[in-house]
Amino acid sequence: MASNGHSRASVRTERQVPPTKASGGGNPPARPRASSAKRSSRVSVDDDNDSVRVRVAVRVRPKNTEELNSDFADCVELQPELKRLKLKKNNWSLESYKFDEVFTQSASQRRVYEAVAKPVVESVLDGYNGTVMAYGQTGTGKTYTVGQLGKNDPSERGIMVRALEGIFANTTAGSDTVTISYLQLYLESVQDLLSPEKTNIPIVEDPKTGEVSLPGSAVVQLNDLDHFLELLQAGEANRHAANTKLNTESSRSHAMLVVHVHRSFGGKKENEVSSLSDGTNDNLASHHVPHILKSKLLIVDLAGSERIDKSGIEGRMIEETKFINLSLTSLGKCINALAENNPYIPTRDSKLTRLLRDSFGGSARTSLIVTVGPSAQYYSETASTILFGQRAMKVVNTVKLKEEVDYESLCKKLEYHVDYLTSETDRQQKLREIEREQMEKKLKEQEALIVETKIFVSKYEYLEKQKNHWELEAKKLLKELNIQKNENDRLSQEIGHLEENFKQIKELESSTHQKILADMTNTYQKNIAELINQLESERSHCTNLEEQLSVMKKSLSDNIKSVQERIVDDLARENSKLNEIATSKIQSLEVMNRELLMEKERIVDDLTRENSKLNEITTSKIQPLEVMNRELLMEKDFLNKELESLKDKLLDEERQRRCLEGEIVKLKKFLIDGNAENGSKRSHWAENSTSSTLPFENPSKSHKSRESVSAQKDTISKIFEEVGLSNILPLLKSEELDVQIHAVKVVANLAAEDINQERIVKEGGLDALLILLEISKDATVHRITAGALANLAMNGSNQSLIVSKGGTRLLANIASKTEDPQTLRMIAGAIANLCGNEKLHVMLKKDSGIKALLQMMKSGHSEVIAQVARGFANFAKCESRGIAQGYQKGKSVLIEEGALYWMITNSSTYSASTRRHIELALCHLAQNEDNALDLIRGGGIKELIRISQDSSKEETRNLAKKALDSNSSFSSEMYTS
């Protein structure tokens, strides 16, 4: 830098590289984490992507000794309160530019950092990529702004040191890591400033994400700010610099400091897992998956652009300057393409643009500070820097939060959990084996008990069978007793019948049959006695059977009772044993059930917590979607309203056109008053404008008239800017004559400027003028329209369009109907311009263009004749060129149409400019041998001899001499005469 305090001498005092500390070695000292609630609230995993514009600030360095002693004034005027910079090219040219920040010459390094870089650093701490870059001419303070160490005076520290201060103040050494790489781009080769032996480092782009990486570059983990200052000083010592006229410490390379910040959040500390040693798994579900925020800060100190003549460099520095300017040019192209929303961005034209791919149009939050000098001596460099900053302000980046799962920390926690669960599983397995052995022992005891029970059950089954057998026997006896009883009942009934019969017999004793009855009675008595005896025997037998049955029942009941008592005793003993076993089993099962219930409750609680977390995450995801849905609905409503408004605009188009017509009519008085100040006969804008722009302008116009014409042009330009060409051209079709006249005046004046002609033709202005010329019957419209066509006919690309669309025929038709000299002058000028294109000569003859010129000669007006003579000169010159090149033969069309006689007889009659055109036409006609006979007959030899001797133009005299000497017919005629 120049001697203004912006020097990097303090940075390059030592050349020794301090020993780098590996990223994995040692535990760096703890750094306090900022306790700001605002900082913690910004770390959110649900932030949407934001589109942010590149912020641009401008800084003006103080004048150096050379500039203080020079005579150059300041070209920069600052308005920091308005954030504006005014650039003065001279005392009457001043341009104003608006930036995000404007720093005066006295702005402190701290204020520059807080306004430009601090928002980017805070964004990097929140997980977004960021870029801070300095751009400007060499010697304007870029390295002082970005890379100043400030070891002696901390207030002089640049953006690099202050950015790392901010990062260290808001990170924790235990969980957060900060690593840096320091590189330079020298002669289109990426070199490592921390490891100078590493050169030509390749640039690798991820095909999926587009991220740029530099494999092979040194990556150093920082411990504290002092460690960073040592590395930065060593890297600056390895950077290429040279002494030039503009800067004693001129950087010859682009420097890039890449800072990677990894911040952990969302997980518990590892020492909390020690709570798992109590034997329960309640804390397993309370652990969250740890996340890590990965962000990158890129601080770029670009080498300054310079001109070889101003910097005074030579030798190898010229090659360095070439590569610097090429890379900066590529960067400018990318900025222009991004600012104009071009689909193709040429990022691969340079390694610098590849490295900055994420900074402009990517996902990084970017701040650019452009540095300029105040002296007008470097106005062009300052203006170029300011325009670069203005274009950069139009670039929009889409910042993205880069959040990843901290798999390393998660893996450690999972390994600890696996070890704990493994030991717990082993312990549970041992307990299960012991319990299994106990259960096997109890099972054997139960099996023995079951065997005894089976024996007892078999005895019981045998007794049950005996019981069933005795019950069957008892049933048989009862059945027999019932049968016997029934028989006794039957016999009793028969005895009853016999007793009744016996009574009847007694009653019949007195009868004659008494004896017979007595016999029968005796018989019956015997039978009864036998039956009674039989009945008694049966009764005794039945009594015996009942006694036997009672005995059997008694013995059976005694046996059953004894067996039952024994069985009951055995069952009671077995039941007590089984109850004891069941009680122990039930108790163990109840214990297991309680454990299972506790496990179930824990799992339910874990699932409830996880479900609540999932609900919160789902809610947080759904809310942006709902917001987006509402925004889309609002956008839909907005588009519907926009559609309705567009329909209304289409319906109001006619009213707007009429309003524009009214505005032009209102301006008519002002325009006519401005024309009145000319003091000339031509009182219309189109005449003055056309006559001032066509090559046939009257040289006798006063300075006051030219100033008036210029003022009218400014007025027309103002109308054009306010109303617009697309709104002016439809007025040519207006039904009101005044509106048509003023509209065609505006178009004629616009056509006088080359920059407007292409737009007029593109938007249909030429077609509208030709239609107006054909359908209008007003002389003023004819005059102004012919002037507009004359202006358009000065452009070669428009000439063929005019002729192909019938413009020559329309002009010739108007010329045959009017006697107004100004209209004829405009028509003659338009046809004269068309005569200068040899490709159109056939069409000009066919559309009566040449005849129209000959007819307009009869007007006798000097300005009309001047345009006719110019047309003849243009026509003859094109024919002469065609004859010389061999693609045209035969007699001249001008001679065939009868123009030769007029030119010979009037070559010395009119004004000097008209005479020059006629003389030039005769000289070119004389170049064609087919025209020689007509020239000789018409007296052209004498005119050629006069022209060769008396013409005011030397080239015309030489052309006449060449024609006389080259044509043998002319030589013989001169000899004979």
QUIHU-V591971 format. One line per field, one symbol per residue. ss: DSSP state (a for helix, b for strand, c for the rest). psi: psi as a letter, one per 20 degrees, with the letter a starting at -180 (. if undefined). A space follows every 10 residues. Layout:
ss = ???
psi = ???
This chain:
ss = cccccccccc cccccccccc cccccccccc ccccccaaaa aacccccccb bbbcbbbbbb ccccaaaaac cccbcbbbbc cccbbbbbbb ccbbbbbbcc bbbcccccaa aaaaaaaaaa aaaaaccccb bbbbbbbccc caaaaaaccc cccaaaccaa aaaaaaaaac ccccccbbbb bbbbbbccbb bbcccccccc cccbbccccc cbbccccccb bcccaaaaaa aaaaaaaccc bbcccccccb bccbbbbbbb bbbbbcccca aaaaaaaacc cccccccccc bbbbbbbbbb bcccbccaaa accccaaaaa aaaaaaaaaa aaaaaaaaac ccccccaaac aaaaaccccc ccccbbbbbb bbccbaaaaa aaaaaaaaaa aacccbbbbc ccbbbcaaaa aaaaaaaaaa aaaaaaaaaa aaaaaaaaaa aaaaaaaaaa aaaaaaaaaa aaaaaaaaaa aaaaaaaaaa aaaaaaaaaa aaaaaaaaaa aaaaaaaccc cccaaaaaaa aaaaaaaaaa aaaaaaaaaa aaaaaaaaaa aaaaaaaaaa aaaaaaaaaa aaaaaaaaaa aaaaaaaaaa aaaaaaaaaa aaaaaaaaaa aaaaaaaaaa aaaaaaaaaa aaaaaaaaaa aaaaaaaaaa acaaaaaaaa aaaaaaaaaa aaaaaacccc ccccaaaaaa aaaccccccc ccaaaaaaaa aaaaaaaaaa aaacaaaaaa aaacccaaaa aaaaaaaaaa accaaaaaaa aaccaaaaaa aaaaacccaa aaaaaaaaaa aacccaaaaa aaaaccaaaa aaaaaaaccc aaaaaaaaaa aaaaaccaaa aaaaaaccaa aaaaaaaaac caaaaaaaaa aaaaaaaaaa aaaaaccccc ccaaaaccaa aaaaaccccc caaaaaaaaa aaaaaaccaa aaaaaaacca aaaaaaaaaa cccaaaaaaa aaaaaacaaa aaaaaac
psi = rrljilqkhh hkhqjppqpq pqiiproqqp ppppjphhgh hinpijprqq oqqpppqppp qrqrgghhir jprpjppqmh hilqppooha ijopqpqprh qoprhjpqhg hgghhghghg ghhghjjqqq ppqpqrqpjj kghghgjpgl hhohijqahg ghghghghij rphhiqqoqq qorqoplkpp qphhnhiorl pqpppohgij qprmpiqpop pqgahgghhg ggggghhiqp qrorhhphmp pjrpqpoopp popqrjqrqh iiihiiiiir jhigiipqpq rppprppoop nqqqqqphhh hkrrchhggg hghghghhgg ghggggghhj kqhpomijhq hghghjhiho jbjqoppppp prqiqihlgg gggggghghg hhiippqoqp pnpqpnhggh ggghgggggg hgghggghgg hhgghggghg ghhgghgghh gghggghggg hghhggghgh hgghggghgg ggghggghgg hhghhgghgg hhghghhjhi rikhghhhgh ggghgggggg hggghghhgg ghgggggggh gggggghggg gggggggggg hgghggghgg ghgggggghg ghggghgggg gggggghggh ggghgggggh hhghhgghgh ghgghggghg hhgghhghhh hjgghgghgh ghghhhiggh ghhhhhihjr hojqghgggg hihqikqoij qrhhghhggg hhghgghggg hggqhhiggh ihjqipgggg ghghgghghh iiphhigghg ghjjhgghgh gghhhqjphg ggghghgghg ghiiphhhgh ggghjkhggg ghghhiiqjp hhghggghgg hhhhijohij gghgghjkgh hhghhihihi pghghghghh ggggghgggg hhghijjprr qqhgghikig gghghjikga rghggggggh ggghhiiohi igghgghjkh gghggggihi qiphhgghhg ggghhiohgh ghghgh.
